[in-house]
Amino acid sequence: MHQKRSRPTMFMMLTAILLCAGITFYFNLLVTDLENQVETLEKKNNEKERIMDQYSISPEMIQSYVKKERNPSMDGYTDWKKADRVADQFYRQSGGKFKKEWALFLVQEAQRYEIDPYVVYELLDVESGGTFDPTLEGPETKYGRAYGMSQFMKNTAPWIAEMAGLPYKDEMLFDPMYSIQLSIVYLDFLHERYDNWDQTLTAYHRGIFGMHNYVKENGDAKSWYATQIQADAAKQKQTLLAQKGDS
């Protein structure tokens, strides 16, 4: 004899229908939520691109900067003696934390890019919190961390290295000479773009977009950062001139 197959009860059928309906409803909600998230991200990215476009660094700008002619490196006894005096001042001012070889390299590279070495030194002093520590890592921010003596972020340093004609690896940001050269190249690029040291230094500190926002909010780019670095650089130069007069 064959056993009769039991038919599904009305309760079981209703349960199955409700379960399927619930799964379908939840799935539709999930899909809708994902679509909304994607749309929101696309809007944010489009808005960011629209805003940043006027301040963006294009490959053409980088290549144009790379091809720019530089001053030849210093040579000659007189130039070298001047560089040595300035480098020795930086070494002594830092209490020996900014090594003499770093200082000589800074002065030489600054002259090659026609940048005031005192401005570069004071910038490194501020960026490193007076430590001149090549292994320095900045605090975590929503944009990431900044690294090395010049405090470059990993999203900025590669294209500055390209402008400098240098290779790039993350660990190179901890090389003091590499860090110094990147800071000089970036300052030169910004100053060439703005021809104004307040804008140049504030852009170094806040980023190009941040500098433009600062100007909109304050009417100019005279941030504490730009003001302090230029004031301290001028004071250092006066100190050296006074010492030279006494000698």
MOMO-V792532 format. One record per helix or strand of 2 or more residues. SS is the DSSP state (H for helix, E for strand). FROM is the first residue (numbers start at 0). TO is the last residue. Records with the same first field share a line. If there is no record, write none. Layout:
SS->FROM-TO, FROM-TO
This chain:
H->9-52, 58-65, 76-92, 99-111, 116-126, 156-163, 169-173, 175-193, 196-205, 207-217, 223-245
E->145-146, 151-152
